[in-house]
Amino acid sequence: MSDFFSMGGYALFLWPAYAVTLLAIVVNVYTARRDLQSARMEARRRLSAGSPGDPGRGQS
């Protein structure tokens, strides 16, 4: 088992690389979910506002 964790002497370089990769994935998922929630809230706000003169409602 210690051979696995030592990674053939490259553990000093490999474990931080794994950590940075995991961090990048976690940050990516977090920001994607946050942006999706924000986009949904914006869409709901626009749909509920829906005044007749709004561009995008088919009227200019």
Rosetta constraint file for C-alpha pairs under 8 A:
AtomPair CA 1 CA 5 HARMONIC 6.68 0.50
AtomPair CA 2 CA 6 HARMONIC 6.01 0.50
AtomPair CA 3 CA 7 HARMONIC 6.09 0.50
AtomPair CA 3 CA 8 HARMONIC 6.63 0.50
AtomPair CA 4 CA 8 HARMONIC 7.58 0.50
AtomPair CA 5 CA 11 HARMONIC 6.77 0.50
AtomPair CA 6 CA 10 HARMONIC 6.73 0.50
AtomPair CA 6 CA 11 HARMONIC 5.05 0.50
AtomPair CA 7 CA 11 HARMONIC 5.07 0.50
AtomPair CA 7 CA 14 HARMONIC 7.72 0.50
AtomPair CA 10 CA 14 HARMONIC 6.08 0.50
AtomPair CA 11 CA 15 HARMONIC 5.62 0.50
AtomPair CA 12 CA 16 HARMONIC 7.08 0.50
AtomPair CA 13 CA 17 HARMONIC 6.48 0.50
AtomPair CA 14 CA 18 HARMONIC 6.22 0.50
AtomPair CA 15 CA 19 HARMONIC 6.20 0.50
AtomPair CA 16 CA 20 HARMONIC 6.10 0.50
AtomPair CA 17 CA 21 HARMONIC 6.14 0.50
AtomPair CA 18 CA 22 HARMONIC 6.12 0.50
AtomPair CA 19 CA 23 HARMONIC 6.07 0.50
AtomPair CA 20 CA 24 HARMONIC 6.13 0.50
AtomPair CA 21 CA 25 HARMONIC 6.32 0.50
AtomPair CA 22 CA 26 HARMONIC 6.18 0.50
AtomPair CA 23 CA 27 HARMONIC 6.09 0.50
AtomPair CA 24 CA 28 HARMONIC 6.03 0.50
AtomPair CA 25 CA 29 HARMONIC 6.21 0.50
AtomPair CA 26 CA 30 HARMONIC 6.11 0.50
AtomPair CA 27 CA 31 HARMONIC 6.08 0.50
AtomPair CA 28 CA 32 HARMONIC 6.07 0.50
AtomPair CA 29 CA 33 HARMONIC 6.18 0.50
AtomPair CA 30 CA 34 HARMONIC 6.17 0.50
AtomPair CA 31 CA 35 HARMONIC 5.98 0.50
AtomPair CA 32 CA 36 HARMONIC 6.07 0.50
AtomPair CA 33 CA 37 HARMONIC 6.15 0.50
AtomPair CA 34 CA 38 HARMONIC 6.16 0.50
AtomPair CA 35 CA 39 HARMONIC 6.05 0.50
AtomPair CA 36 CA 40 HARMONIC 6.14 0.50
AtomPair CA 37 CA 41 HARMONIC 6.19 0.50
AtomPair CA 38 CA 42 HARMONIC 6.16 0.50
AtomPair CA 39 CA 43 HARMONIC 6.09 0.50
AtomPair CA 40 CA 44 HARMONIC 6.15 0.50
AtomPair CA 41 CA 45 HARMONIC 6.08 0.50
AtomPair CA 42 CA 46 HARMONIC 6.14 0.50
AtomPair CA 43 CA 47 HARMONIC 6.09 0.50
AtomPair CA 44 CA 48 HARMONIC 6.02 0.50
AtomPair CA 45 CA 49 HARMONIC 6.06 0.50
AtomPair CA 46 CA 50 HARMONIC 6.06 0.50
AtomPair CA 50 CA 54 HARMONIC 6.62 0.50
AtomPair CA 50 CA 57 HARMONIC 7.80 0.50
AtomPair CA 52 CA 57 HARMONIC 7.20 0.50
AtomPair CA 52 CA 59 HARMONIC 7.35 0.50
AtomPair CA 53 CA 57 HARMONIC 7.65 0.50
AtomPair CA 53 CA 59 HARMONIC 6.45 0.50
AtomPair CA 53 CA 60 HARMONIC 6.79 0.50
AtomPair CA 54 CA 59 HARMONIC 7.20 0.50
AtomPair CA 54 CA 60 HARMONIC 7.66 0.50
AtomPair CA 55 CA 59 HARMONIC 6.33 0.50
AtomPair CA 55 CA 60 HARMONIC 6.06 0.50
